Amino acid sequence: MTTSALISELRTRSRALGFDAFGIAPADARPDLAGRLAIALERDWHGDMEWLAESPDRRAAPRALWSAARSVIMLGMNYGPDEDPLPLLARTDRANLSVYARNRDYHEVIKGRLKELAGLLRRRTGAEVKVFVDTAPLMEKPLAEAAGLGWQGKHTVLVSRELGSWLFLGAILTSAELPADGPHPQSCGTCTRCLDICPTAAFPAPFQLDARRCLSYLNIEHKGPIPHEFRAAMGNRVYGCDDCLAVCPWNKFASATREARLQAREDLRAPALADLLALDEAAFRALFVGSPVKRIGHARFLRNVLIAAGNSGDLDLVDAVEARLIDLSPLVRGAAVWALRRLDPNRSEALRLAFMPAERDMSVQAEWNAVVQPARAN
């Protein structure tokens, strides 16, 4: 089989597997990554994502991760929603989950298909292969740019002319020397919509992201209490934040087939905060079975929901919030204190006198003693 016939077969098979984008780059296509990563780490933009700082040499170069790698096949799958997620931000009694989390975990969706495509390459060439879906020290977005799938936009997310900003990425490293596609030029022009809409000013400059200010980092990766300065800005975002992706003008040109997109579960499109506040751990696991939301755990999820409740101005949620003052997790108790003091300052003061003497966790004590601005009623 000729090389061109092999690539044609791989492209055809990738489409049959539901991938919308396919490109190839040399494994050493991005020698600039080490320097870019070093700058971000020096500035502590990674927050407490310690794994980003582990083995930076391996993360910055595929061949440092696997010395046999010669080529990288990058695959993209469109997960664009069938409706604009931004209007849900105004429905403050409802929870807003990032579009990608409204169905199955994308790792499960993509990995099996990557393995099938990698197996085809191995059978045809005898070359070694390894597959990755955001689970190893591999910088997929700049490699996808090098493989011609798109470019990293000013919001640092990969943007495609055909698929917009809604792309899952997967990678196949191989020992085979494959013909490379050309890199995609940066095509954001003068547009700054993604930067302008960010509710926490998480972009120090175009093409740079300080994760410590990013709501997706704060409500997913961050393990402690949400910093006070970002709580009001979090609104009803209980998992992730789609703002900068949703306003990308390239989204309107998306042409992927509906079959390649994940269909949102109806019960996760706009779940009621009241229902989420009532979830015990077993119910949480049952609701989010197979979802990436499950990975953050019950306590961190309730922390997020309580922040959303505090932002809602909905006095009907006060009883449900108060019930969480006796939660076993101090992370949950602290968020409940903040939410209650936002919703009903008078009631919270009486409860402070009742609960403070028995509270042993210093972070929760600090929440009881903090100055909190009441939320505006709906």
Solvent accessible surface area in square Angstrom, and as a share of the most:
residue,aa,sasa,rsa
1,M,145,0.65
2,T,89,0.52
3,T,70,0.41
4,S,83,0.54
5,A,44,0.34
6,L,11,0.05
7,I,17,0.09
8,S,62,0.40
9,E,47,0.21
10,L,0,0.00
11,R,72,0.26
12,T,74,0.43
13,R,87,0.32
14,S,2,0.01
15,R,149,0.54
16,A,71,0.55
17,L,20,0.10
18,G,15,0.14
19,F,5,0.02
20,D,45,0.23
21,A,18,0.14
22,F,25,0.10
23,G,0,0.00
24,I,1,0.01
25,A,0,0.00
26,P,55,0.35
27,A,1,0.01
28,D,90,0.47
29,A,33,0.26
30,R,37,0.14
31,P,117,0.73
32,D,62,0.32
33,L,1,0.01
34,A,56,0.44
35,G,42,0.41
36,R,105,0.38
37,L,14,0.07
38,A,43,0.33
39,I,81,0.41
40,A,27,0.21
41,L,31,0.15
42,E,137,0.62
43,R,115,0.42
44,D,74,0.38
45,W,30,0.10
46,H,26,0.12
47,G,23,0.22
48,D,45,0.23
49,M,22,0.10
50,E,103,0.46
51,W,117,0.41
52,L,39,0.19
53,A,43,0.34
54,E,107,0.48
55,S,54,0.35
56,P,54,0.34
57,D,109,0.57
58,R,106,0.39
59,R,23,0.09
60,A,6,0.04
61,A,39,0.31
62,P,7,0.04
63,R,94,0.34
64,A,51,0.40
65,L,29,0.14
66,W,33,0.12
67,S,86,0.55
68,A,29,0.22
69,A,0,0.00
70,R,79,0.29
71,S,1,0.01
72,V,0,0.00
73,I,1,0.00
74,M,0,0.00
75,L,0,0.00
76,G,0,0.00
77,M,3,0.01
78,N,1,0.00
79,Y,18,0.07
80,G,4,0.04
81,P,32,0.20
82,D,81,0.42
83,E,88,0.39
84,D,83,0.43
85,P,6,0.04
86,L,38,0.19
87,P,85,0.53
88,L,17,0.08
89,L,44,0.22
90,A,87,0.67
91,R,123,0.45
92,T,40,0.23
93,D,61,0.32
94,R,74,0.27
95,A,0,0.00
96,N,12,0.06
97,L,0,0.00
98,S,6,0.04
99,V,16,0.09
100,Y,41,0.16
101,A,0,0.00
102,R,7,0.02
103,N,30,0.15
104,R,115,0.42
105,D,12,0.06
106,Y,31,0.12
107,H,29,0.13
108,E,100,0.45
109,V,5,0.03
110,I,0,0.00
111,K,71,0.30
112,G,47,0.45
113,R,76,0.28
114,L,0,0.00
115,K,116,0.49
116,E,76,0.34
117,L,0,0.00
118,A,3,0.02
119,G,21,0.20
120,L,13,0.07
121,L,1,0.00
122,R,121,0.44
123,R,165,0.60
124,R,111,0.40
125,T,60,0.35
126,G,60,0.57
127,A,13,0.10
128,E,87,0.39
129,V,33,0.19
130,K,87,0.37
131,V,26,0.15
132,F,21,0.09
133,V,0,0.00
134,D,81,0.42
135,T,87,0.51
136,A,27,0.21
137,P,27,0.17
138,L,5,0.03
139,M,44,0.19
140,E,21,0.09
141,K,73,0.31
142,P,5,0.03
143,L,1,0.00
144,A,0,0.00
145,E,28,0.13
146,A,8,0.06
147,A,1,0.01
148,G,29,0.28
149,L,12,0.06
150,G,0,0.00
151,W,0,0.00
152,Q,21,0.09
153,G,1,0.01
154,K,18,0.08
155,H,5,0.02
156,T,19,0.11
157,V,35,0.20
158,L,3,0.01
159,V,2,0.01
160,S,2,0.01
161,R,104,0.38
162,E,101,0.45
163,L,6,0.03
164,G,0,0.00
165,S,1,0.01
166,W,12,0.04
167,L,20,0.10
168,F,10,0.04
169,L,22,0.11
170,G,0,0.00
171,A,0,0.00
172,I,0,0.00
173,L,0,0.00
174,T,0,0.00
175,S,33,0.21
176,A,15,0.12
177,E,133,0.60
178,L,20,0.10
179,P,71,0.45
180,A,54,0.42
181,D,47,0.24
182,G,50,0.48
183,P,100,0.63
184,H,33,0.15
185,P,91,0.57
186,Q,90,0.40
187,S,21,0.14
188,C,22,0.13
189,G,54,0.52
190,T,136,0.79
191,C,43,0.26
192,T,52,0.30
193,R,136,0.50
194,C,14,0.08
195,L,35,0.17
196,D,109,0.57
197,I,58,0.29
198,C,25,0.15
199,P,50,0.31
200,T,6,0.04
201,A,70,0.54
202,A,2,0.01
203,F,29,0.12
204,P,72,0.45
205,A,38,0.29
206,P,60,0.38
207,F,82,0.34
208,Q,62,0.28
209,L,55,0.27
210,D,12,0.06
211,A,10,0.07
212,R,96,0.35
213,R,83,0.30
214,C,26,0.16
215,L,4,0.02
216,S,33,0.21
217,Y,15,0.06
218,L,3,0.01
219,N,0,0.00
220,I,24,0.12
221,E,60,0.27
222,H,34,0.15
223,K,127,0.54
224,G,20,0.19
225,P,64,0.40
226,I,1,0.00
227,P,47,0.30
228,H,88,0.39
229,E,125,0.56
230,F,12,0.05
231,R,5,0.02
232,A,65,0.50
233,A,31,0.24
234,M,0,0.00
235,G,21,0.20
236,N,4,0.02
237,R,19,0.07
238,V,0,0.00
239,Y,1,0.00
240,G,2,0.02
241,C,23,0.14
242,D,13,0.06
243,D,6,0.03
244,C,22,0.13
245,L,20,0.10
246,A,20,0.15
247,V,30,0.17
248,C,14,0.08
249,P,37,0.23
250,W,51,0.18
251,N,29,0.15
252,K,153,0.65
253,F,111,0.46
254,A,31,0.24
255,S,84,0.54
256,A,16,0.12
257,T,85,0.49
258,R,91,0.33
259,E,153,0.69
260,A,6,0.05
261,R,42,0.15
262,L,41,0.20
263,Q,92,0.41
264,A,26,0.20
265,R,63,0.23
266,E,130,0.58
267,D,74,0.38
268,L,0,0.00
269,R,44,0.16
270,A,20,0.16
271,P,15,0.09
272,A,20,0.15
273,L,0,0.00
274,A,49,0.38
275,D,94,0.49
276,L,3,0.01
277,L,3,0.02
278,A,79,0.61
279,L,23,0.11
280,D,81,0.42
281,E,86,0.38
282,A,75,0.58
283,A,38,0.29
284,F,2,0.01
285,R,114,0.41
286,A,69,0.54
287,L,42,0.21
288,F,0,0.00
289,V,98,0.57
290,G,29,0.27
291,S,4,0.03
292,P,0,0.00
293,V,0,0.00
294,K,66,0.28
295,R,135,0.49
296,I,12,0.06
297,G,24,0.23
298,H,26,0.12
299,A,34,0.27
300,R,45,0.16
301,F,0,0.00
302,L,0,0.00
303,R,2,0.01
304,N,0,0.00
305,V,0,0.00
306,L,0,0.00
307,I,1,0.01
308,A,1,0.00
309,A,0,0.00
310,G,0,0.00
311,N,24,0.12
312,S,1,0.01
313,G,7,0.07
314,D,28,0.14
315,L,108,0.54
316,D,129,0.67
317,L,7,0.03
318,V,4,0.02
319,D,93,0.48
320,A,32,0.25
321,V,0,0.00
322,E,44,0.20
323,A,65,0.50
324,R,35,0.13
325,L,8,0.04
326,I,130,0.66
327,D,27,0.14
328,L,173,0.86
329,S,25,0.16
330,P,52,0.33
331,L,32,0.16
332,V,1,0.00
333,R,40,0.15
334,G,6,0.06
335,A,5,0.04
336,A,0,0.00
337,V,1,0.00
338,W,11,0.04
339,A,0,0.00
340,L,0,0.00
341,R,44,0.16
342,R,30,0.11
343,L,13,0.06
344,D,36,0.18
345,P,60,0.37
346,N,131,0.67
347,R,88,0.32
348,S,3,0.02
349,E,77,0.35
350,A,65,0.50
351,L,27,0.13
352,R,62,0.22
353,L,115,0.57
354,A,71,0.55
355,F,58,0.24
356,M,44,0.20
357,P,96,0.60
358,A,79,0.61
359,E,19,0.08
360,R,186,0.68
361,D,41,0.21
362,M,160,0.72
363,S,52,0.34
364,V,1,0.01
365,Q,53,0.24
366,A,60,0.47
367,E,11,0.05
368,W,4,0.01
369,N,92,0.47
370,A,24,0.19
371,V,135,0.77
372,V,23,0.13
373,Q,129,0.57
374,P,76,0.48
375,A,18,0.14
376,R,219,0.80
377,A,80,0.62
378,N,129,0.66
